[in-house]
Structure formats: C-alpha cells, structure tokens
Amino acid sequence: MTKFLSILFLLASLFVVANGGDESALRYNVKGRLLFEGTTEPVISAMIGFEKDGHFNYEFTDEFGQFGLIDLPLGKIQLQVSYLVCESSYEIEIIAENQEDVTLFMKDCSVMLDPVPIIGDRQIVQKKQTGTGTVLSVERLEMSNPMGTQEALEMTPGVHGFSDDGAGNSRQSIGIRGLNPRRSSRVLILEDGIPIQPALYIYPNMYYNPPIERISTVEVVKGSGAILHGPQTMGGVINYVTRRPRSEFGGLVQVTGGNNTYLSNYVEIGGFGNKKISPEFQMLYKKGDGFRDNNAFEQLNGTFKLNYHFDDKTTWYLKFNVNQETSNATYTGLTEYNFENSPFFNPKEHDQFDVFRTSLDAIRNRQISKNINDVTKVYVNYFTRDWWRENDVFITAEDFLDGDNQQTAVPWYTDGDLMRVGNGRDNFGILRTFYVGGVEKAYHIKHGKKAVKGNLTIGGRFHMERFEDHKKQGFAVDDREGKYFVIKGIDEEWDTWNEWTGETDSIAILGQAHNYETMALSFFMQDELKWKKWIFTPGVRAELFEQKRLDLLRGASHQDNALGVLLPGFGLNYQIGNTNLFGGVHRGFTPPSSGALKVLNFGSNVGLDLEAEQSWNVELGYRGFKKALRWEVAVFNMDIENMVAAGRGTAFKNLGRVNSRGVELAAVLESSLFESKIGKWLPSGRITYTFLNTEVIDGIIASSQSTGDVSIAGNELPYAPNHTFVIGLNKKIKDFLKVGLELKSVSSVFTDFENVSQLENRGDQGKVPSYHLINFNLMYDVSNQWRIQLSVKNLLNEVYIGSRLHSNPGQPEANLSSGIMPGASRQVNIGIKYKFGK
C-alpha cells in the first residue's frame, strides 16, 4: 500500500512538472502593495500575477499587502488579481529593473461577507474587534512549517498544548486560558466555520484534526465574539480556514521527507471549470515511524471542493472530505526508570488506532439586498474510531532486562525500578462511532443612519448527533474482534476468563455498549453598533438540547434529560488614532456531557442530571497597527461555576468553583517597513507571551495520597503553565531566501488537582518540568514556481516530558494510568514545493 501510494504521488508530481512550462531568465523585478480602495488597509493573501508565453506567473500578497513579481517583460503589462470572489485587472508599465513602490487599489467584493472565516484577514476587521483574536496568516504558517495543527496553535497567546502519543497529530490536546487540554474538549473547533468535533454536546474530544498541509490560515477567538458560536464557548473558538478553489487552472505539488521515515506528499489541482464553477481536488498521503518505538502512522486524506457562482449575488461552496488513518498509538506511557534510561521506549507493537471520517459541507452565501446578506450552512459527517490496546502490567526492570520470557507482573506499590509493559495475554477494543448533522442559518443586516450605524447578525442552528461507545474484551494481544460478555458452558472463552479472574457467575459482562443521542436547537444574535470612535457589540445565545443514554448490556436502561441556557455577551472598542482599546464580558458554557464523563471513568453513577459548567469571562485589552509594528495585549479573568474536573478518573465530590486570570501579549515587528535604512539589516520578529494564574476556589476530591476526601481549595489547575512564550526571528535575504529561528518556552505545570509534586516509580504523578525548544527554518525560492524548505524541530534534541495527560495518581494500576508521555525528539524535514498554472 505504501509503495503504491508513493508511486502514485510521484507520477502525479512528474505530470504537473512536465506540463508546467519553461522558466525564463529572471529580470525586471517589481515590488509593490495591494490596498483596499479608499483605505491604507492591505489586501492579504490575494493572488497577483501576469501571463507570459501562455504561462501564468503569480505570487500571494503577504500580511502587509506586499508582493514581488519577477520575469516581467519590459513595457505595458496586465496584472490579474484574485481575492475571495473578487477579481480585478490593472495595467502597469515596466520601465526599469527593480521597480518599487507600485501601489494598487482593489474594490470590495460584491458579496458582503465571506462565510468561511470568523475573523478574516482584513486589518480593518481585526482593529474593530471587541475581544481578543488571533489570525495565523499564510505567510506565518509557511515560514514556521508546522507538522500539525497543534504545533501551529501553540504559537497563539493564551493557548497551551501538551504532547500526546505519536506524531500523527490526530489526537490534539489544546487548552485555552488554563482549561484542561486533554483532547481539546473545552474548546470549540471549526473548519471553514463548521464544527468538526466528533460530537459537540456528548463527546467533543478531538480524535480528528485536518492535516496542516491543506490549512490556509488559523483563527482563534477568545473574547465576547465567541457568543455567536457554540456550544463549547468557555475557552474559545478555533477555526481552520482551508484554501478556496482557484478560479484559473493551477495547483501545487509538495513533497516533504525527514528522519523517522517521515514523508508527506500533497497534491492540489483546480480551476479547470469555467467562470461559474471552480472545482478543486486535494490529496495527501502522509506516514512516518514516529519518535517512539512501535509508533508508526499512515494517513490518507482527500478533498473535493467546488465554488459555484450562481449569480452576482449568490455563491455556493461545497466540500467533500475523506480521511483514513492507522497508527500504532498507545496509552502505555513511561515509568520514571524508562524516561531516564530509554525515553522513547514503547513495548506495544500490537496496539492499533484506526480512524475513518467522511464529511460533506455546503455553504450558500446570498446577498438579498444592499444591506442584507444571508448565509446557510449544511453539514453531515460520519466518524469511526477503533482503538485496540493490550492490557498493561508492571514488571521490574531487572526482570525485563533478563529477557527470559518469564516476566512476572508485580503490584503497583512495588519498590524499585518498574516498567509498564503489555501483559502478553489479552487486549481490549474501544470502538466508537459518531453520526453528526446540522443546518445553520444566519442573516447579516446593515442598519442605522447618520450618527449610529449597526451590523446585526441573527440566526439559529439545528444540530443532531449520535455516539455509539462500545468496549470489547479480546483474548489475544492482537485480537480485533473481542466480546461484550461470555456465558458459562457456552462460550469457549469462559474457562480462560475464569482462570484469569476467578469468575463464578454464569454470565460475565466484559465490555460495555452505550448509545448516546442529542438533539439541539440554538439561537444567536449580536449587533455591532458604531458611534463616532466607539463600537459596541451586545449579543446573546440560547441553547436548548436533549440528551439520551441507553445502556444495551445492563437491562437496556435508559436516561434522558433536557436543558436550556441563556448566554449573554457584551463588547466594546474605542479608537485612539492607530490604536484601539477593547474589552468585553460574556457567559461561557460547557454542556453537561454524560458521554464524556462516563468514558473518562468519573464513576459508575454518572447520570444526566449534572449542572452545566458556566463561567463569566471578562477581558480588557489594547492593540495597535503601526507601519512596522503590530501588537495586542490583554488582561482576562474567568470565573467558572459548577466545574467538573477534566482529568482522567477525577471527579469533584461537589461541583467546584475555579478562577483563571492572566495576561496575553502578541507583537509583530516587520523591519522591512522601517522608514530608515537600518530596517534592511535587522531581522523581523514576533513574540507571544501568556501569564496564567489559576486557582481552585472550592472543590473536594478523593485523595490519592491518603484515605478519604480532601479539599483542593487554593490549588492550581493542572496543565496551566504560569509562563509560556514563543519568540520568532526571521530574515529575508535577496528576495529569494528566508531564514527563521524560533524559541518556545513553557514553565512547569502540575498534572493533577491535588498538585502532587512527589515523584513515584510508576511515572503517573509529579509535575511536568519546564522545557525550552528551538526550531530552525530555511526557505529558498529557486524561482517563482519552485521552493525548497528545510525545517528542524527541536534543534538541540532536548529530551523532555511532554505530559502525563492520561494519568491519575489516585488510579495507580498499570492499566488505568498511562505514565509519562515523552515530548517529540529532533525532526529534520526537507521539502520541495512546485506551483503550476495560474
């Protein structure tokens, strides 16, 4: 399979290279900026180019609207510009080499709003936000060249991520402003404005993330603007924006390879329709051995997109995606002994994680009148996640090193050097299937006159989901079938099970079969009111939903519950020259998911009568847009009520209260825009910094260090680092070479609610120490079509603890807590990108 796919991608690459046209000598360089008409605001990520000898040479504008074109002929020439659904043509005259200061102005699109981004890349939109928001641009992602979406998100202030097992990046673990990052369950995640989590209300844990190769920009919203989205609005909203289909024939081929047999082959081709219909195909094949033993993964992701310009006022955007991934992922983490002596050890060669997802999204954008625009979104997806894992035991390191195949399991409280390994006997399968569908309708209405003008967004969404959570017992380490139960005298596995457990009943229930369903209806409204230099954004969101749970193995017991909640929000923005003061308050919300709590082993009596987690989120900030410097700084405070601990196997005896407060800073310095000549010598830079102070105000849990319950009031939240910063420097040399260096630093964190610092030989408790990583990037543009890129992740090859995310010191058995998950080792990747067509 691997060889066949590699040959397929190689043939596709040769085909597009052979048909790409000849490259002429480079001459008559032109530099300039593309601005929106009547403003000094740059048009970002617009395609600008020209046709010569039947071939279209093009480039994209950067985050400052700047562009550079090469190989232009002398004399008058037509430049073609494409931005979203807008296209323009300009005639310029080339009179000399290295022509600079060419400024072009572009009219706004006839369609009022592009429905895919939730922030957008226009500076005028970013300036008037009444809350914090970050956009990772095309250029920034290209320069950093992340291997997955989690690496990209960790460049955002307020966002913290911790390592899971493997390099495939499907099992993303991201938290925002101190919320627990395990499986990103406290964050709403969208792709092109449409939810992609397996089940928003029942089980939002992220077991699928779109591959970074087909992501154009990444948006993160943490302020009051999150009210328009839901239901996971406590931490914030992440939106992956993918590339829109081309209007002219073209595409790209990108091949990246590195150590650990890493390989990423990506092909994109589109624009072979007509002025009304623009289709595009994207195909990705990705594989690698990972950085741990027995850690290989293989992924195939294919996407078909279609832009249909029905008329001047209506566009349709269709997207069909299929993703399949297989990996040797495991929960078997390291003990302290293993981390010190063999940090990438993994004995589980038979553990297997299989993912299949297919989805269909449709977005219609229609301009009803000059002041009214409506957006309709329809989405359906099907997702399966089968994970077979051998059961774990502890053995002594001495026994393992003897290698006599007589390794004896020892209790968790055994002193000395322990190792967590498979028991060599049996396994279990966690088999999950999700069915999701929904429709959303929103109207965008411009209103008001003279002194006060407004832009009202009002709409609603109907959402349905079904989650089938089944567990089966296997009777061999490589079993892929398993059983829910065995019956004495009928099933041949009974004697085996009886020998292992001493079971005496006539029926032994070995697994579980729970089905969950949710039907949800939500309504949202937010107005953007402009008065002089002020902007006010009052808003509200209503959530109404019903959850059902059916236990198929235990008498087909049934539970259901309905809940309604009203979530208000308010934001403001005040302009001071080229700077803005902003602030806001909104009600955060996390649905009381019985599915997530049951799966995470919060106790046998988890029902559907839980209170929803809610919070009051307040922030105040200041941002500025100068010619060479852009920044945003904000202070925030989040008070959470009715919190249920998000850690594995940990439940508050009473629903707790938690506070998270801090400071976020993001700044970008573009030295090339300095008016003095010194800017030509200085590198450009960016910095993101987050200070977090978290505290449990009220909470009682079962102690892991003694018998009985214990108050955790005054403790910090787990996986909430006090300090996180990323500093990046990059320098453009001779217009064709960029060099970048990035430093990432994360302070130490507690890993449980008791804030246990003492280490144990099992690896399941204690802090994650601080760590510091350096990444290096080099990007060389051989021509307007060819690019070579070198990336080195973890340049100094630091060995560090990534997390203990799936552990709980109160569950010390080998099969309940995973232990230490190591951070990724050094990864060196070399990539080649070829762009062809228009």
Buried (B, 14 or more C-beta within 10 A) or exposed (E): EEEEBBEBBEEBBEBBBEEBBEBBEEEBBBBBBBBBEEEBBBBBBBBBBBBBEEBBBBBBBBBBBBBBBBBBEEEEBEBBBBBBBBBBEBEBEBEEEEBEEBEBBBEBBEBBBBBBBBBBBBBEBBBBBBBBBBBBBBBBBBBBBBBBBBBBBBBBBBBBBBBBBBBBBBBBBBBBBBBBBBBBBBBBBBBBBBBBBBBBBBBBBBBBBBBBBBBBBBBBBBBBBBBBBBBBBBBBBBBBBBBBBBBBBBBBBBBBBBEBEBBBBBBBBBBBBEEEBBBBBBBBBBBBBBBBBBBBBBBBBBBBBBBBBEEEBBBBBBBBBEBBBBBBBBBBBBBBBBBEEBBBBBBBBBBBBBBBBBBBBBBBBBBBEEBBBBBBBBBBBBBBBBBBBBBBBBBBBEBBEEEEEEBEBBEBEBEEBBBBBBBBBBBBBBBBBBBBBBBBBBBBBBEBEEEEEBBBBBBBBEBBBBBBBBBBBBBBBEBBEBBBBBEBEEBEBBEBBBEEEEBEEEEBBBBBBBBBBBBBBBBBBBBBBBEEEEBBBBBBBBBBBBBBBBBBBEEEEEBEBEBEBEBBBBBBBBBEEBBBBBBBBBBBBBBBBBBBBBBBBBEEEBEBEBEBBBBEBBBBBBBBBEEBBBBBBBBBBBBBBBBBBBBBBBBBEEBBBBBBBBBBBBBBBBBBBBEEEEBEEBBBBBBBBBBBBBBBBBBBBBBBEEEEEBEBEEBBBBBBBBBBBBBBBBBBEEEBEBBBBBBBBBBBBBBBBBBBEEEBBBBBBBBBEBBEBBBBBBBBBEBBBBBBBBBBBBBEEBBBBBBBBBBBBBBBEBBBBBBBBBBBBBBBBBBBBBBBBB
